[in-house]
């Protein structure tokens, strides 16, 4: 997952059944531009993960505050990953 909340870009790997504060995270020290797909892949590699075979980044928008039309918009990206040592299994 890539997100820009709080003014900086973050990539993190969601680990089901694990508290969010334990998820592997990579932070960019810039607010703009958004990381490219290649930069996102490099961040995942640094975290020990790889994009799953056949998976592609999916970008979407969401509201920072649910159901508030005046809320700032968040830009999010997601992609299925596997541990880098998994070798495509």
C-alpha positions as CSV (number, residue, x, y, z in Angstrom):
1,X,0.0,0.0,0.0
2,X,1.2,3.5,-0.8
3,X,-0.4,6.5,0.8
4,X,0.2,10.2,1.3
5,X,-1.2,11.1,4.7
6,X,0.4,13.8,6.8
7,X,2.2,15.3,3.8
8,X,4.7,12.5,3.1
9,X,4.5,9.3,1.1
10,X,4.5,5.9,2.8
11,X,4.7,2.4,1.6
12,X,3.7,-0.3,4.0
13,X,2.9,-4.0,3.8
14,X,-0.4,-5.0,5.5
15,X,0.1,-8.1,7.5
16,X,-3.3,-9.7,8.3
17,X,-3.6,-10.5,12.0
18,X,-0.9,-8.1,12.9
19,X,-1.3,-4.7,14.5
20,X,-0.8,-1.8,12.1
21,X,2.1,-0.4,14.1
22,X,4.0,-3.7,13.3
23,X,3.6,-3.5,9.5
24,X,6.8,-3.0,7.6
25,X,7.0,0.6,6.4
26,X,9.1,2.7,4.0
27,X,8.8,6.5,4.1
28,X,9.8,9.1,1.4
29,X,11.0,12.4,2.6
30,X,9.0,14.3,0.0
31,X,5.4,15.4,-0.4
32,X,5.4,15.5,-4.2
33,X,5.5,14.0,-6.7
34,X,3.8,10.7,-6.0
35,X,6.2,7.7,-6.1
36,X,6.4,6.0,-9.4
37,X,5.5,2.3,-9.7
38,X,9.2,1.6,-10.0
39,X,9.9,3.5,-6.8
40,X,7.1,1.6,-5.0
41,X,8.7,-1.7,-6.2
42,X,12.1,-0.5,-4.9
43,X,10.5,0.3,-1.5
44,X,8.9,-3.1,-1.3
45,X,12.3,-4.7,-2.1
46,X,13.9,-2.7,0.7
47,X,11.2,-4.1,3.0
48,X,11.8,-7.7,1.9
49,X,8.8,-8.1,-0.4
50,X,8.2,-8.4,-4.1
51,X,5.1,-7.7,-6.2
52,X,3.2,-11.0,-6.7
53,X,3.4,-12.5,-10.2
54,X,0.7,-11.0,-12.5
55,X,-0.2,-8.2,-9.9
56,X,-0.3,-4.5,-10.9
57,X,-0.6,-1.3,-8.8
58,X,-4.1,-0.1,-8.4
59,X,-4.5,3.6,-7.6
60,X,-7.6,5.0,-5.9
61,X,-8.9,8.1,-4.1
62,X,-10.6,8.1,-0.7
63,X,-11.7,10.8,1.8
64,X,-9.7,11.5,4.8
65,X,-12.9,11.8,6.8
66,X,-15.6,9.3,5.7
67,X,-18.8,10.9,4.4
68,X,-17.5,14.5,4.6
69,X,-17.5,16.0,1.1
70,X,-15.2,18.8,2.4
71,X,-12.6,16.3,3.5
72,X,-9.2,16.3,1.8
73,X,-8.8,13.5,-0.7
74,X,-6.2,10.8,-0.1
75,X,-4.5,9.0,-2.9
76,X,-3.8,5.3,-2.2
77,X,-2.1,2.6,-4.2
78,X,-2.2,-1.1,-3.5
79,X,-0.7,-4.3,-5.0
80,X,-0.5,-7.9,-4.0
81,X,2.9,-8.9,-2.6
82,X,4.8,-11.9,-1.5
83,X,8.0,-12.3,0.6
84,X,11.0,-11.7,-1.6
85,X,12.4,-15.1,-0.7
86,X,9.1,-16.8,-1.8
87,X,10.4,-17.0,-5.5
88,X,6.9,-16.9,-7.0
89,X,5.1,-19.6,-5.0
